[in-house]
């Protein structure tokens, strides 16, 4: 209830005060002297409650990162390393499908410099950044650092007035809205916790799947028999079995720790969005899938297994530890691909995720060995080994193959090659899952399958489930949203036919007015104000200005969840002329169209700068999304609104403005 009230008050605050220039970050600077020629340039920002500033390491395809530029045309100094920043928080963005890194309350950036010209007295720098709450602001800050002469004081403080540092938002080259409209500072930590629990749960399922493979399952009765027969008494057998299970967990957790230690949290985060590593992960998972499907076996050297097996014969605690290691090595042909996939997936989340993933996997793998050794009578309930074990292994191969294309899709999205657009991705998945269904129904076999006289009820049930999922994906080829798997395929806008195979886009292209395009949900959209305004006069319709951004999460949420409503969509398609102005469009204006803003004094260089200056000059605000209904004299028909996820409220706002235009 408290959270709901707080959220409501936040929305009301924006509704009542959205027509204003918002400055959520106050900056100050200082210079720290390290030696006669080396200094730290420190930029500290105090962030208003609830707002977030995004890190310079924010992954591609997500919120827009902080970007630094230093004026050094004469080579008076050298930058030593990259700009360092205070610890950031991490939260998964379910709209952009990447992790976003951000700061709250305060942020500190530090750049080390080495002076090469002793006569230099100041260094100028600029920071372009985004700050978001329910709406986002693209802002910049200009800093001037006074460099002390020779052996000056150890620390020179240049606390700068916020008005001189927090530069006007005309330079709003980009804007981002936070992935989720959380305003409580503890929420991101909870989201991280949920992410780790999700990794643990999925890894646990992966461990359970590995348990049901031909390399592991037959070893359960053998191992339990060893502990019950070789121990002097039942109590000792149970203790040994528990230690055996703990050893299995320790071995795999150690593997996760090694991955985390070698790469580090920041490196793992970077890998998740790196094109070449996504391509490497794709190829790796294809190899794993081929192994599971029976093309070949991935095995560690036999000499390793022999050496470890000899150590296991020593008995005692050391012998049990080597028994656990022997299990890991001998079963590698089945567990290796699963472990590799889990490490790839958890590594893409960064932090301690690989450790958590291996803990979940090994817990599922070790638990049955411990439980059956403690309660041997349960062994009678175990199903007998047989061909069904290979069915599990092959099924995992199909899943590995499907997952591989997610990484290939990531690389394609980053490079914007459009080689694996939504329809192609879905066609591949439909093929993979369709063949899997045929396999489960016994229509095709793999090299290691046993002769099949009939299929079991369990296999039939799984086959029907896979077939149903395959059929579910087919409408996605024609524009269906497929919300159950929305995190996997590319977005609808990244497709051969954004409006569907049945061609509203192609039908409209011939009749599109000058400067228009087919936008979200087939809405005719202008991205240039002058052309959209001219068309509105021609058709005598009111104008709806949509101040938005390519990387604006809440803009996308409005388009997906609100504009898709039948009533709202009718207004957008038939009763207004929609002009979407992207404030983060980095394309430069022609030289003869660049100018100095009268409102802010900033030079307007890009298309995004132009529309940012437009919203600030005309509507005295700098937040997105921001919606304005105007008549053909460019006068507001009603009060503009910002992020409004309530469909009824948004539709009522549109009806109000449209009805005033018609009077």
Buried (B, 14 or more C-beta within 10 A) or exposed (E): EEEEEEBEEBBEEBBEEBBEBBBBBBBBBBBBBEEEEBBBBBBBBEBBEBBBBBBBBBBBBBBBBBBBEBEBEEEBBEBEEEBEBEEBBBBBBEBBBBBBBBBBBEBEBBBBBEBEEEEBEEBEBBBBBBBBBBBBBBBBBBBBBBBBEEEEEEEBEBEBEBEEBBBBBBBBBBBBBBBBBBBBEEBBEEBBEEBBEBBBEBBBEBBBBBBBBBBBBEBBBEBBBBBBEEBEEEEEBBBBBBBBBBBBBBBBBEBBBEBBEEBEBBEBBBBBBBBEBBBBBBEBBBBBBBBBBBEEEBBBEEEBBEBBBEBBEEEEEEEBBBBBBBBBBBBBBBBBBBBBBBBBBBBBBBBBBBBBBBBBBBBBBBBBBBBBBBEBEEBEEEEEEEBBBBBBBBBBBBBBBBBBBBBBBBBBBBEEEEEBBBBBBBBBBBEBBBBBBBBBBBEEBBEBBEEEEEBEEEBBEBBEEBBEBBEBBBEBBEBBEBEEBBEBBBBBEBBEBBBBBEEBBEEBEEEEBEBBBBBBBBBBBBBBBEBBBBBBEEEEBBBBBBBBBBBBBBBBBBBBEBBBBEBBBEBBBEBBBBBBBBBBBEEEBEEEEBBEBEBBEBEBBBBBBBBBBBBBEBBEBBBBBBBBBBBBEEEBBBBBBBBBBEBEEBBEBBBEBBEBBEE
